[in-house]
Amino acid sequence: MNLNEQIDRIKQMMGVLNEASQHAENLYKSWATKKSGNPEMAMKIMNDVLDNQKKLPKKDFSQYSSYDELVSDLNKIKESDKSKDVTVFYKGDMKNGDDLLVIAPNTWESSCEYGSSSKWCTTAKDTDEYWKRHNQTGTEFFWIFRSKPNDDPNHKFSYHIMNDGKTDWCNAINRCSSRLPENSYPLIHPMYEEIISKLNEFHNQRDNVINYSKRNEHQMVIVNWIHNNFEAIINLLNIEEIFSESLLFTIEDFIEIELEGMVPLEGDFHDEEYMEKYYNYMSDSLEKFKPQFDHGDFEYRSRIMDDLVHLVNNTPSCLEQIMDNTMTPESFVDILERTHENDLNEIVNENVSTYVYDLVSDEASGLSMNF
């Protein structure tokens, strides 16, 4: 079949499809006018009905006795489709005061929907790249406390289990730590341990986790190259500057949250005198944290490496040079900054911020003994 014959064939197929579509539309209009009992409302949902016609239990409109019967079946289909977008692990009974909902978003769209009012990168509506990276380097779960107001920074938590088993908790304003404060909403929930067990089981059964220890040969070349050049890459990314900025912001933010009473310290240390001492102590501690940062012993090194491997696998020019052993740290950073600048910044910032927040949390946990 030559090109012209192929074009004619495609035109014929398109004509048949258009005729079928027009026929279905005419049948629906006839039903809506004569049998629906509510022509105006029936016509408003025509496109929706036609898009889902193959899923309807009654595909012949004449079998529907009314608009209400049709819209009921249509809503059931929508609910069924929506439920596939997330995996629900726990849903508390709001009537009994249990407002917790724990889900794993299975699509970027559901991540944006259920993560609304948060500052998580995986819920960014302008790109799905962050969600893809998090989904391939681990599993993200949302802990949503439905009765808490949106201005409570702890009304939602993102719980991310990485493929290497490490974890992150980020509240709605994206303050992240590898562990939760002892009086945080998730930790004090009576079903916490049982829910965590379910989430771990789900995560461990995912293909990307099962295959984590079975990386193919070219991935191991990438991993080894990044590992051997890690310190040079980090220096090129000005991570010390990011660390200092993150530390300053984290301490100020941490103090502000404490002052508002959103993340109270252990015990009843909420009087003004104590909080003033606390503020001064944490502010004066800024410089002492900096020496604790060491490239070689950076706690989140493996997480940054996994994220970088993901970016390399999506960057053909970078992948080719590493496999050919012609890559330098300078060219590596240059390629990734040109192709994945936002991703690269997000990787470094989110991991450094988590590490810094853990340092601040550790310092804060011992304050009650100092005063």
N, C-alpha and C positions, 0 to 999 in steps of 0.2 A: 504494500500500500504506500503510494507516494505521499508527499506532504499535502498536496491539494485534496487528495482523497481523505486524509486524516482530518483536515480542517472541516471538510463537508460532513464527515461522520460526527465530529464533535458538535457541529451546528445542529444536526438532526437530533442528537441526544439532548442537547439543551432545549430544543423545541418541544420534545416529548416531556421533559421535566417541567417546563413552563406551562404546558397544557394541563398536566396532572395537578400542578399547584393551583392553577386557575379554576380547575374543576372542583377541587376541595374547597376553595374559597367560596365558590358559588353555592355548593351544597350547604356550607355553614351559614351563609347569609340567608338562604331559604329557611333553614331550621330556626335561626335566630328570629326571623320575622314572624313565622307562622306558629312555632311550637315552644319557644323558650319561655314564654310568659313574661319576659322582661327584655324586649328587643334592644333597648338603649344600653343596658349593662352588658348584654351578651355581645354586642358589637364592639364594645370597648376592650374585651379580652380576646377578640378573634385571633390576632397574631400570636398571642400566647398559646391559645388552644391549638392552632395549626402547627406551631413549633413542637408541641408535645403530643401530637395526635397519635403517633405510633406507640406511645406509652399508656395511652388511655385504655381502660378495660373495655370500653365500648367505642370502637373506632368509627362506627357508623353513627353520625350525629342524630339520625332519626330515632335511635334507640334511647336517647335521653329524653326524659319526660319534662324536664324543666331546666332553667338556667341554674337554679340552686343545686340540682343533682350534678350537673356538669362541673360547676365551680368547685364542688366538694371533691370530686375526683382529681381535678387539676391541682388543688391545694395539697392533696395527699402525695401527688407526684413530686411537687416542689419540696415538700418536707423530706421526702425520701432522698431526693437528690442532694439536698442541703446536708442531711445527716452523714452522707458519704464524704463530705469535705473535712470532717473532724472525727477523731476517735475519742469517745467520752470514757474516762476512767472513773470519775466520781461526780455525782450530782446530788448535793445535799437537799434535804427537804426544807424549803424556805418557811413552811408553816410551823416547823419545829425549831426555827432559829438557826438552821444550818445553811449558810449562804454560799458554801464553797462549791465551785465547779472546776474540775480538772480535765483538760482536754489536750490533745495533740493536733494542731492544725495540719491537715494533709495537703493543703494547697496554699499558694501565696495569697489568694483572695481571702480564704478563711483566716489566715494569719492576720491580714489587715483588718478584717471584721472583728474578730475576737480580741485583737490587741489594740483596738482603738482606744484613744486617750492615753496611750503609753508613748514612750520615746524610744522604743526598741527599733533597731535598724531593720529587723525582719518584718516590720509592719509598715515600712516605707511604701507609699502608694505610687511613687514615681519609678521604681525599679524592683524587679523580683530577684536581683542578683544576690542580695544579702540573705534572703530566705533560702535560696538554692544552696549557698555555701554552708549555712548553718545546718540545713537538712542533710547535706552530704558528709559533713564532718562530725555529725552527731544527731541527736534528737532533741527537739525543743518542745517543752510542755508549758501550758499556761495554767496557773493557779489563779482563779478569778473569784474574788469575794464580792458577790453580787449586791449586797446591801450596803457596802462601803461607798462613800462619795468619791467622785472622780478626782477631787482635789486631795484625797488621801494618797500619798505616794506609794502606800503599801496595799492599795486596793487590788492590784494585780502583780503577779510575779511571773517572770519567765525563768523556767528551770531547764537548763541546757546540759544534757549528758553527752560528753564528747566520746568519740570512738575509742579513746585510750582510757576511758573510765572516769576521767576527771569531770567535775561539775561546776556550774556557775548558777548563782541566783541573782536575778536583776529585778529590782522593783520597778514601778511604773515610770519613775523619772530616770531610769537606767543607771541607778547606783548599784554596782555589781560586786559580789563577793563569792568566794568558794564555799561559804557557809552562812547559815542564817543566824541572826541575833536570837538569843534564847527565848525572848518573849514575842517573836514575830508571829504573825497570823498563821502561816503554814505549820510552824513547829508546834504551836500550842493546840492545833486541831487534834481531836481525839483519834482520828483515823490516819494521822500522818504516816506512821510506820507502814501500815497496810498499803496506803496509796503509793509510797515510795517503792515498795516491793513490786507492785504492779507495773510501775513505770520502768523500773530496771529490767523486769522480765520482757516487757515490750521492746525496749531499746536493744537488749541483747539478742533478740531474734531477728533484727533487721539485717538485710543483706550487707549493707555497708559496714556494719559492725563485725559480722561473721568473716567478711573478706578483709578486715583491717589487718589481721596478722598474716594474710596471704597476699600481700601486695605483689603485683607482677614485677618483672625484672626492671622495666623502664622506670616504674615508680620508685624502686629502691635506689636507682641511680640518682633520681631527683632528690630523694630524701637525704642521701649521703652527701650530695653536693651542697645542699642548703645547710646541713649540719656542719660540714667542714668550713663553710664560709659565713656562718651565722653571725659571728661578732662583727665582721666587716660590713655585712648587710645592715645590721642594727645601727652601726655607727653612721652609715650613709643615710639612714632614715631619721637621724637626729633624735634617737629615742631618749637620750638623757634630757633633752629640752622638753619632750613630751611628758616624761616622767615628772619633771619639776612642775610643769603647768598642771598636770593631772593631780599631783600631790597637793598643790595649793588650792585648787578648786575643790578637791575631795574633802580636805580638812574644813574649809569654810562651809561647804555644803553639809558636811557631817555635823558640824557645830550648830548650824541653822536648824537642822532637823531635830537635834537634841533640845534646842531652846523652845521649839514648838511642841515638844513632847510627843513627837510622832514615833520616835524610836527610843523609848526611855531606857536608861541604864538599869542594871540590876539594883534592887533595893529602892529606897524612897529618897533619892538624892535629887529633888526637884526644886529646892528652895533657891532663891535668887543668889544668895551668897555662894552656894555650891556651884551654880551654873556660871557665875562670874569667874570663879577659880578655874573651872573646867575650860572655859573659853580661853583664858589667858594661858593655861598650861598647854593646850593643844596648839595654840598659835605660836608659842615659844618653841614647840617641838619640831617645827617645820624643818629646820636645817639638819636635825639629828637623823631624819629618815633617809636623807640622800645617800650617805655612805653605805646604807644597807642594800642598795641596788648594785648588782654585779652582773655583767653580761653573761659570764660563764655559769653562774648559779641561778639565773633568772628562773623563777618558779614556773612561769608560763611559757617557757621556751618551746616545749613540745606542742602547745596549742598554736603558737604562731607558726611553727613549722608545718603543721597539718594544713592550716589555712593557706600558707604559701604554696604548698604542693597542689592544692585545689586550684589556685590561680594559674600556676604553671601549666597544669593540664588543660586549661582553657585558653592558653596563649601559645599557638603553634611555633612562633619564632623563638620564644623563650625555651620551649621544650626541645626544639631542634638543636639549639646551641649547647644546652646542658648535655644532651645525649651525645653530641659530637665532641664534648669536652673543650669547647671554644668559648664558653661563657666566663665572664669576669663579674665580680660583685657589682662593679660600676654599671656594666651593661645590663645586668640582671635588674637592678633597681630602676634604671632608665626605662627599660621595656615595660616593667610593671607599672611605673608611674604614668607612662603614656597610655597604657591600655586599661589599667585597673586602678587609677589614682584614688577614687573614692573607696574602693574595696581595700586597697592597701592601707590607707589612713585609718579606716574603720578597724581593721585587724589589729594594728598596733595600739590604737587608742583604747579599744575595748579590753584588750588583754593587760595593758599597763594600768588602766584604771581599776580593773579588778584586783590586781596585785597591790596597788597602792591602798585601795579601800580595805583590803585585808590587814595591811600594816596599821592603818588608822584604827580599825576595829580592835586589833590586838592591844594597841596602846590604850584605847578607851576602856577596855574590859578591866584593866587594873587600876583605874583611877580611884575607885572607892577605897582602895587600900592606902592611897597616897594622901587622901584628905581626911 
